[in-house]
């Protein structure tokens, strides 16, 4: 990314690991190492056994369980990659689309209140409150930026068919870096403001 160190600008999976560990500590008063020791002492050998034990015997559910599972059974390989590796993997076979994604991420890296979170198959953009956009290679010719935004469909803003309760029901399809223009950046800014 031009003039931007993606690894310092992007939050990778480590952010989720840290968040899940903090959630576990808040919910239970014990850190991930304590829980892993307890799980091993209880003879738990699989992720399913661990989840059942944490839920049924201790009332710990959801993301807090992931922290213990990863500590006991290991982290998926893709979670150990850095930001550059993740984005490189997304565009490995479609390098002509990478400049589009880079332009969107450059905006996010330079915008106060916007955070970049790298994932294996996409990049999500977050405000301090919640996710407001997702950047995904849509096909061989386009990058989709899906938005959580209250704005009328029309022009470049297209409808996305979603399940009930999914707020990411608008997108902009980008087929060239020139389309990352002021009109598009205004939509991103609006989505950021509405979700901050």
C-alpha positions in Angstrom: 0.0 0.0 0.0 1.5 3.3 -1.0 2.8 5.3 1.9 1.1 3.0 4.4 2.6 0.1 6.5 -0.3 -2.3 6.3 0.9 -4.4 9.3 0.9 -1.4 11.6 -2.5 -0.1 10.2 -4.3 -3.4 10.1 -5.5 -5.4 13.1 -5.1 -9.1 12.3 -6.5 -12.1 14.0 -4.4 -11.3 17.1 -6.8 -8.5 17.8 -9.7 -11.0 18.0 -7.6 -13.4 20.1 -6.8 -10.5 22.6 -10.5 -9.4 22.6 -11.7 -13.0 23.3 -9.2 -13.4 26.1 -10.3 -10.1 27.6 -14.0 -11.1 27.3 -13.2 -14.4 29.1 -11.4 -12.6 31.9 -14.4 -10.2 32.3 -17.0 -13.0 32.3 -15.2 -15.4 34.6 -12.5 -13.6 36.5 -9.9 -16.0 35.3 -7.5 -15.8 32.4 -7.1 -18.2 29.5 -4.2 -20.0 31.0 -6.2 -20.8 34.2 -9.1 -22.1 32.0 -6.7 -24.2 29.9 -5.2 -25.8 33.0 -8.7 -26.5 34.4 -9.7 -28.1 31.1 -6.6 -30.3 30.9 -7.2 -31.3 34.6 -10.8 -32.3 33.7 -9.4 -34.5 30.9 -11.0 -32.6 28.1 -9.6 -33.9 24.7 -11.8 -32.2 22.1 -13.1 -28.8 21.3 -16.7 -30.1 21.6 -16.0 -31.5 25.1 -14.4 -28.2 26.1 -17.4 -26.1 24.9 -19.9 -28.4 26.6 -18.0 -28.3 29.8 -17.6 -24.5 29.8 -21.2 -23.9 29.0 -22.8 -26.6 31.1 -20.6 -26.4 34.2 -19.5 -22.8 34.2 -21.9 -20.8 32.1 -19.2 -19.6 29.7 -20.4 -19.4 26.0 -19.6 -17.8 22.7 -16.4 -16.0 21.9 -15.0 -16.4 25.4 -14.9 -20.2 24.7 -12.7 -19.7 21.6 -9.9 -18.2 23.7 -9.6 -21.4 25.7 -10.1 -23.7 22.7 -7.3 -22.0 20.8 -5.0 -22.1 23.9 -5.7 -25.8 24.4 -5.9 -27.1 20.9 -3.9 -24.6 18.9 -4.6 -21.8 16.5 -5.7 -22.3 12.9 -2.8 -21.7 10.6 -4.4 -18.8 8.8 -4.8 -16.9 12.1 -1.0 -16.8 12.5 -0.4 -14.8 9.3 0.3 -11.1 9.3 -1.7 -8.5 7.5 0.4 -8.5 4.4 0.2 -12.3 4.1 -3.6 -12.1 4.4 -4.1 -9.4 1.8 -1.6 -11.1 -0.5 -3.5 -14.3 -0.3 -6.8 -12.6 -1.2 -5.4 -11.2 -4.4 -2.8 -13.8 -5.3 -4.6 -14.9 -8.5 -6.1 -11.5 -9.3 -3.3 -9.0 -8.8 -5.0 -6.5 -11.1 -7.6 -6.0 -8.4 -5.2 -5.4 -5.6 -4.8 -1.6 -6.3 -8.5 -1.2 -5.8 -8.4 -2.8 -2.4 -5.2 -0.9 -1.6 -6.9 2.4 -2.4 -9.8 1.7 0.0 -7.4 0.5 2.7 -5.2 3.6 2.2 -8.3 5.8 2.9 -9.1 3.7 6.1 -5.5 3.9 7.3 -5.5 7.7 6.9 -9.0 8.3 8.4 -9.4 9.0 12.1 -11.8 6.6 13.8 -11.4 3.9 11.1 -9.7 0.6 11.9 -8.7 -2.1 9.4 -9.2 -5.7 10.5 -7.7 -8.4 8.2 -9.4 -11.7 7.7 -8.5 -14.6 5.5 -11.1 -13.9 2.8 -11.9 -10.2 3.3 -11.0 -7.0 5.1 -13.4 -5.4 7.5 -13.4 -1.7 8.4 -14.5 -0.8 11.9 -15.4 2.4 13.8 -14.7 2.5 17.5 -18.2 1.1 17.9 -18.7 -1.6 15.2 -18.0 -2.8 11.7 -19.2 -0.4 9.0 -17.7 -1.8 5.7 -16.3 -5.0 4.3 -13.9 -5.2 1.3 -14.1 -8.4 -0.6 -12.8 -9.6 -4.0 -16.2 -10.3 -5.6 -15.0 -12.2 -8.8 -12.3 -12.0 -11.4 -13.1 -8.4 -12.3 -14.4 -6.6 -9.2 -14.0 -5.8 -5.6 -17.2 -5.3 -3.6 -17.4 -2.9 -0.6 -20.4 -3.9 1.4 -21.7 -1.1 3.7 -23.8 -0.7 6.9 -25.3 2.5 5.8 -28.7 4.2 5.8 -28.8 5.6 2.3 -31.2 5.1 -0.7 -30.3 2.6 -3.3 -29.3 4.1 -6.6 -26.4 5.3 -8.6 -23.4 3.2 -7.5 -25.0 2.1 -4.3 -26.6 -1.3 -5.0 -28.9 -3.5 -2.9 -27.5 -6.7 -1.4 -29.9 -9.6 -0.6 -29.4 -10.5 3.0 -31.0 -12.5 5.8 -33.3 -10.7 8.2 -31.4 -8.7 10.8 -28.3 -8.3 8.6 -27.6 -4.6 8.3 -25.0 -4.9 5.5 -27.6 -4.5 2.7 -25.8 -2.0 0.4 -22.7 -2.4 -1.7 -20.6 -0.6 -4.2 -18.9 -2.7 -6.9 -15.5 -1.4 -7.9 -13.9 -2.5 -11.2 -11.1 0.1 -11.4 -9.0 2.1 -9.0 -10.4 5.3 -10.6 -13.8 4.4 -9.0 -12.3 4.9 -5.6 -13.2 8.5 -6.1 -14.6 11.3 -3.9 -18.2 10.1 -4.4 -17.2 6.6 -3.2 -15.1 8.0 -0.3 -18.1 10.1 0.8 -20.2 6.9 1.1 -17.5 5.3 3.2 -17.3 8.5 5.4 -21.1 8.4 5.8 -21.0 4.8 6.8 -18.3 5.5 9.3 -20.1 8.4 10.8 -23.4 6.5 11.1 -21.7 3.7 12.9 -19.6 5.7 15.3 
